[in-house]
Structures are given as C-alpha cells and as structure tokens.
Amino acid sequence: MTTFGSQPKIVIVEDNLSLADIYKTRLELIGYQCLVANDGVQALALIERERPNLVLLDLMVPKIAGDQILANMRANEWGKDTKVYIISNLNEVDAPGGLRQMGIEGYAVKANLTNDDLDKLVDSILKPSSQTEAVELDATQPYDMNPPSVSQ
C-alpha cells in the first residue's frame, strides 16, 4: 500500500486507450496517482508491483479477462485485500458469476457512468466518510510530546 501522507494510488485496467486516459486525467486532477494497464498481463504485473489502494477493473481486456485478474489477485497475498471496483460494458447480470463473492467494492456499467460519477465513486471508496476534502499534513512541524503546562 502507499505510505502515509502520499496520494492514494489507483491502477486503471482498461483496454480502450481513450477511456483509460479520460479516467486517469480526471482522477489525477482530484488528487490521485493513477497507473494504466491495457491488458490482463500488464494489469497483474502492475498491481503486484505497485500495491494500489484501488483497482478500477474492466472485465473485457485482452490476454487475461478481468474476472481472472480478480481471481488471481485474491489468490495472492499481494492482492487479496486490494479494493477493486468493476467498470464494464457488461451489465452485472451478464458478467461472469462470483465477482461479488471475491470481494469487490461495487460494479458500474460504463454507459451509465458520468465523469462526475467516477470522481464521487472513487472518493467514496478511498476517503473516510467524515472527510469531505483532501487533507494536507505539514510534516515539517514536529509534534511536541511535552506541551507547556498551564499555570493555575
């Protein structure tokens, strides 16, 4: 996982290069670090190497299908707890079975997803519900373990 104080990291698994670029640009504008994989082989290598906070996963990608990417992640220590949200052209009823049992955050159909929906969806997964805006911590100011005492 990413270290404390850094931008949350997202791996976008999408074979439509234009769409992947739109997702990446939108999410980077609101403060996320994004990496893109255009096929299943790239996706698994990238997810294992980067240990992202979230994977946005298309089901119909070349080389290794999205459901198999998810199954492979869940079978390995490096991917068993990674948050995954599926964004596909398939309606969920037409998708391979068992996706929800493998622990996904949710499922969206691309045609029904606006850019604002994508932003809100990612924020809802990666930001605590009580946090509405990005918080920057000033790491240059040390925390004083011995605050001055108050005189009575």
KEGU-320445 format. One line per 3 residues: number of its first residue (from 1); for each residue x, y, z of C-alpha. Coordinates in nm, 3 decimals, padded with zeros to 5 digits. Each point is the difference from the previous one (the first is absolute). Layout:
// KEGU-320445
NUM	X,Y,Z ~ ...
This chain:
// KEGU-320445
1	00.000,00.000,00.000 ~ 00.103,00.360,-00.037 ~ 00.177,00.165,00.289
4	-00.156,00.243,00.245 ~ -00.045,00.347,-00.141 ~ 00.035,-00.094,-00.367
7	-00.267,00.010,-00.267 ~ -00.225,-00.306,-00.016 ~ 00.108,-00.221,-00.289
10	-00.243,-00.137,-00.258 ~ 00.065,-00.257,-00.273 ~ -00.239,00.042,-00.293
13	-00.043,-00.321,-00.202 ~ -00.156,00.111,-00.329 ~ 00.079,-00.101,-00.360
16	-00.176,00.302,-00.154 ~ 00.294,00.242,-00.002 ~ -00.216,00.315,-00.030
19	-00.222,-00.104,00.289 ~ 00.299,-00.098,00.214 ~ 00.152,00.342,-00.068
22	-00.326,00.177,00.097 ~ -00.021,-00.196,00.328 ~ 00.368,00.064,00.077
25	-00.020,00.373,-00.074 ~ -00.320,00.052,00.204 ~ 00.128,-00.191,00.301
28	00.342,00.166,-00.005 ~ -00.171,00.342,-00.004 ~ -00.173,-00.081,00.329
31	00.317,-00.125,00.166 ~ 00.053,-00.367,-00.079 ~ 00.308,-00.165,-00.144
34	-00.110,-00.216,-00.295 ~ 00.168,-00.275,-00.199 ~ -00.155,-00.167,-00.304
37	00.017,-00.360,-00.124 ~ -00.152,-00.081,-00.340 ~ -00.011,-00.380,00.033
40	-00.020,-00.266,00.267 ~ 00.369,-00.090,00.001 ~ 00.103,00.364,00.048
43	-00.272,00.039,00.264 ~ 00.117,-00.285,00.221 ~ 00.364,00.110,-00.021
46	-00.089,00.361,00.080 ~ -00.232,-00.088,00.288 ~ 00.256,-00.235,00.155
49	00.283,00.255,-00.035 ~ -00.191,00.315,00.103 ~ -00.240,-00.135,00.267
52	-00.265,00.265,-00.077 ~ -00.272,00.124,00.233 ~ -00.259,-00.071,-00.271
55	-00.028,-00.185,-00.332 ~ -00.258,00.119,-00.254 ~ -00.049,-00.320,-00.197
58	-00.152,-00.052,-00.344 ~ -00.115,-00.359,-00.054 ~ 00.062,-00.022,-00.374
61	00.372,00.060,-00.044 ~ 00.245,-00.195,-00.221 ~ 00.227,-00.286,00.113
64	-00.158,-00.061,00.344 ~ -00.367,00.090,00.061 ~ -00.094,00.226,00.290
67	-00.169,-00.274,00.204 ~ 00.321,-00.206,-00.025 ~ 00.209,00.302,00.102
70	-00.220,00.034,00.308 ~ 00.021,-00.373,00.079 ~ 00.380,00.011,-00.035
73	00.021,00.304,00.229 ~ -00.214,-00.166,00.267 ~ 00.214,-00.315,-00.014
76	00.317,00.195,00.084 ~ 00.110,00.179,00.314 ~ 00.078,00.319,-00.197
79	-00.354,00.028,-00.139 ~ -00.234,-00.172,00.244 ~ -00.100,00.323,00.182
82	00.031,00.253,-00.284 ~ -00.319,00.195,-00.066 ~ -00.144,-00.071,-00.346
85	-00.282,00.179,-00.177 ~ -00.121,-00.146,-00.329 ~ -00.085,00.232,-00.289
88	-00.117,-00.199,-00.301 ~ -00.213,00.017,-00.315 ~ -00.178,-00.311,00.127
91	-00.304,00.027,00.224 ~ 00.076,-00.176,00.327 ~ -00.254,-00.276,-00.076
94	00.196,-00.081,-00.319 ~ 00.340,00.008,00.175 ~ 00.180,-00.315,00.116
97	-00.145,-00.134,00.324 ~ 00.163,00.026,00.339 ~ 00.143,00.353,-00.029
100	-00.172,00.127,00.314 ~ 00.112,-00.311,00.191 ~ 00.360,00.092,-00.087
103	-00.043,00.326,00.189 ~ -00.056,00.295,-00.231 ~ -00.092,00.351,00.111
106	-00.264,00.026,-00.268 ~ -00.092,-00.026,-00.366 ~ -00.083,00.265,-00.259
109	-00.097,-00.014,-00.368 ~ 00.217,00.238,-00.205 ~ -00.295,00.140,-00.197
112	-00.170,00.104,00.325 ~ 00.308,00.161,00.156 ~ 00.060,00.373,-00.036
115	00.335,00.163,00.078 ~ -00.144,00.150,00.319 ~ -00.126,-00.346,00.099
118	00.352,-00.136,-00.036 ~ 00.146,00.272,00.223 ~ -00.263,-00.054,00.270
121	00.027,-00.377,-00.021 ~ 00.378,00.001,00.052 ~ -00.024,00.259,00.278
124	-00.266,-00.208,00.177 ~ 00.233,-00.301,-00.001 ~ 00.330,00.169,00.085
127	-00.100,00.291,00.228 ~ -00.143,-00.056,00.347 ~ -00.369,00.095,00.012
130	00.072,00.279,00.249 ~ 00.264,00.153,-00.229 ~ -00.146,00.219,-00.272
133	00.318,00.166,-00.125 ~ 00.360,-00.102,-00.047 ~ 00.210,00.055,00.310
136	00.361,00.106,-00.026 ~ 00.215,-00.069,00.304 ~ 00.298,00.223,00.063
139	00.275,-00.253,00.063 ~ 00.256,00.276,00.059 ~ -00.147,00.093,00.340
142	00.100,-00.256,00.265 ~ -00.263,-00.100,00.250 ~ 00.085,00.128,00.349
145	-00.027,-00.297,00.236 ~ 00.038,00.237,00.301 ~ -00.242,00.288,-00.041
148	00.048,00.290,00.243 ~ -00.186,-00.043,00.326 ~ -00.278,00.237,00.088
151	00.049,00.200,00.322 ~ -00.290,00.015,00.242
